[in-house]
Amino acid sequence: MTDIEPSAADRKTALAPDLRAMPDRAARAWAERMAVRPLPDGRYAVDSESGATYVVDPDAGSCTCPDSTLRGATCKHRRRVAIEVTTGRVPPPGRRRGTCPVCGEAGFVPADGPPLCPACELEPGEVVRDRETGDRLVVERVRDERADEVVVPDAGTTVAGYPTNEGYPAGDPVVEAVYLRAWREEEPRVYRFPHSRLSATGTAMLE
């Protein structure tokens, strides 16, 4: 019988970190009982095991605890926030929990603007294709309003009610875009579409 060397994925291993090999603050960040709560401004409140609550600002690299403010250390609270963001227990800065209105995927969506998942997000300048005509357009913006809420100028109806948009979800966010052929014009006409009518092409325009 031939011995087969197991691959790295086949070898038995613990997924939890070995706390004995970690510095004290890192081990305590994993082991202590804490609760991390996102705040509206991108910071996090950490309810510590001691009963105290501290505020961690990931962008500033700071925490209001004495270990950080007095000693300048990367405290256990900052480390705990990093752990919980990395493991998906709390949303990263600028995100919140939500459900994408286009694909129905539940996860972390932008804190401001349309609650689109990363797969459905469209950025200004991104080139998209009209599923109905095959035309390419350049995204101007995605509005945080439904297709049945936004009125098409001079049409007397909403984006959802526009004849060529029949069959697309009325709850789609509205995408404002200009046709690629007119994109460099000084004041190109902006058109409004239900998100599902447009497909991403993976390219973007550069000014």
C-alpha positions in Angstrom: 0.0 0.0 0.0 1.4 3.4 -1.0 1.6 6.1 1.7 -0.1 9.3 0.5 1.1 12.6 1.9 -2.1 14.5 3.1 -2.6 17.9 1.6 -2.8 21.0 3.9 -6.6 20.9 3.7 -6.7 17.2 4.7 -4.5 17.5 7.8 -6.4 17.8 11.1 -6.1 21.3 12.5 -7.8 23.6 15.0 -9.6 26.6 13.4 -9.6 28.6 16.7 -6.4 30.5 17.3 -3.9 29.1 19.9 -4.3 31.6 22.7 -1.1 30.4 24.4 1.0 31.6 21.5 -0.6 35.1 21.5 0.5 38.3 23.3 -1.7 38.9 26.3 -3.9 41.7 24.8 -4.6 39.6 21.6 -5.5 36.5 23.7 -7.9 38.5 25.9 -9.5 40.0 22.8 -10.5 36.5 21.7 -11.3 35.0 25.1 -13.0 37.7 27.2 -16.8 38.2 27.0 -17.5 41.4 25.1 -20.3 42.8 23.0 -19.5 45.0 20.0 -22.2 47.4 18.7 -21.8 49.5 15.5 -22.4 53.2 15.9 -23.9 55.5 13.2 -20.6 57.4 12.6 -18.4 54.3 11.8 -17.2 53.8 15.3 -18.0 50.9 17.6 -19.1 50.6 21.2 -17.5 47.8 23.1 -19.2 46.5 26.3 -16.2 45.1 28.1 -16.2 42.1 30.5 -15.5 44.5 33.3 -18.8 46.2 32.8 -17.3 49.4 31.3 -18.2 50.5 27.7 -15.5 52.0 25.5 -15.7 53.5 22.0 -13.3 52.3 19.2 -12.6 54.4 16.2 -11.0 52.1 13.5 -10.1 55.0 11.2 -8.3 56.9 13.9 -6.9 53.7 15.4 -8.1 54.7 18.9 -10.1 53.5 21.8 -11.4 55.5 24.8 -10.1 52.9 27.3 -7.1 53.7 29.6 -4.9 51.1 27.9 -5.2 53.1 24.6 -5.4 56.7 25.8 -2.8 56.5 28.6 -0.4 53.8 27.3 -0.9 54.2 23.5 -1.4 50.4 23.2 -3.4 48.5 20.6 -5.9 47.4 23.3 -8.0 44.4 23.5 -11.1 46.4 22.5 -9.6 47.5 19.2 -8.5 44.0 18.6 -11.9 42.6 19.4 -13.6 45.0 16.9 -11.1 43.8 14.2 -11.9 40.2 15.0 -15.7 40.7 14.9 -15.5 42.7 11.6 -13.2 40.1 10.0 -15.4 37.2 11.0 -18.6 38.9 9.9 -20.2 39.3 13.3 -20.6 43.0 12.8 -20.6 45.2 9.7 -17.4 47.0 8.6 -17.3 50.8 8.8 -19.7 52.4 6.3 -21.9 49.3 6.2 -25.0 48.0 7.9 -27.1 44.8 7.9 -29.7 44.8 5.2 -31.3 42.9 2.3 -30.4 43.8 -1.3 -33.6 44.9 -3.1 -32.3 43.6 -6.4 -31.1 40.0 -5.6 -32.6 39.5 -2.2 -29.2 38.7 -0.6 -29.0 39.4 3.1 -25.7 40.8 4.3 -23.8 44.1 4.8 -25.0 47.0 2.6 -23.9 50.6 2.5 -25.0 52.6 5.5 -26.0 55.5 3.3 -27.8 55.3 -0.1 -29.4 52.3 -1.8 -29.0 49.1 0.3 -27.3 47.2 -2.6 -25.0 44.2 -1.9 -21.5 44.3 -3.4 -22.5 42.2 -6.4 -25.3 44.6 -7.3 -23.6 47.9 -6.5 -23.1 50.3 -9.5 -20.6 53.1 -9.3 -20.7 56.4 -11.1 -18.8 56.1 -14.4 -19.5 52.3 -14.6 -20.6 51.1 -18.1 -23.8 49.0 -18.1 -25.8 47.4 -20.9 -29.5 47.8 -21.4 -31.1 44.3 -21.4 -33.9 45.5 -23.7 -31.9 47.2 -26.5 -28.3 46.1 -26.0 -27.2 49.8 -25.8 -24.4 50.7 -23.4 -24.8 53.5 -20.9 -22.7 55.2 -18.3 -24.0 55.3 -14.7 -24.5 58.7 -13.3 -25.9 57.6 -9.9 -28.1 55.1 -8.2 -31.0 56.7 -6.4 -32.2 55.6 -3.0 -35.8 55.5 -4.3 -37.9 52.8 -5.8 -38.9 52.6 -9.5 -42.5 53.1 -8.6 -41.6 56.3 -6.7 -39.6 58.2 -9.3 -41.4 60.0 -12.0 -40.1 60.1 -15.6 -40.0 63.7 -16.8 -42.5 64.5 -19.5 -43.9 61.0 -19.4 -46.6 61.3 -16.8 -45.7 58.1 -15.2 -43.1 56.5 -12.9 -40.1 54.6 -14.0 -41.9 51.3 -13.1 -45.0 52.4 -15.1 -43.0 53.3 -18.2 -44.1 50.9 -21.0 -40.6 49.5 -21.8 -40.0 48.8 -18.1 -43.0 46.4 -17.8 -42.0 43.2 -16.0 -39.1 44.7 -14.0 -39.5 44.9 -10.2 -41.3 48.1 -9.1 -39.2 48.0 -5.9 -35.9 48.3 -7.8 -33.7 51.2 -7.0 -33.6 53.7 -9.9 -30.4 54.1 -11.9 -29.7 57.3 -13.7 -27.5 56.9 -16.7 -26.5 58.5 -20.0 -26.0 56.7 -23.3 -22.3 56.0 -24.0 -22.5 57.8 -27.4 -23.6 61.0 -25.7 -21.5 60.7 -22.5 -18.9 63.3 -23.5 -21.5 65.9 -24.5 -21.6 69.0 -22.3 -25.1 68.3 -21.0 -26.1 64.8 -22.0 -29.7 63.7 -21.4 -30.0 61.6 -18.3 -32.3 58.5 -18.4 -33.8 56.6 -15.5 -34.0 52.8 -15.4 -35.0 50.1 -12.9 -31.8 48.5 -11.7 -32.7 45.0 -13.0 -32.9 46.3 -16.5 -29.2 47.1 -16.6 -26.4 44.6 -16.5 -22.8 45.4 -15.5 -20.1 45.1 -18.2 -17.1 45.2 -15.8 -15.7 48.4 -17.4 -15.6 52.0 -16.4 -15.1 55.3 -18.2 -12.3 57.6 -17.3 -12.6 61.4 -17.5 
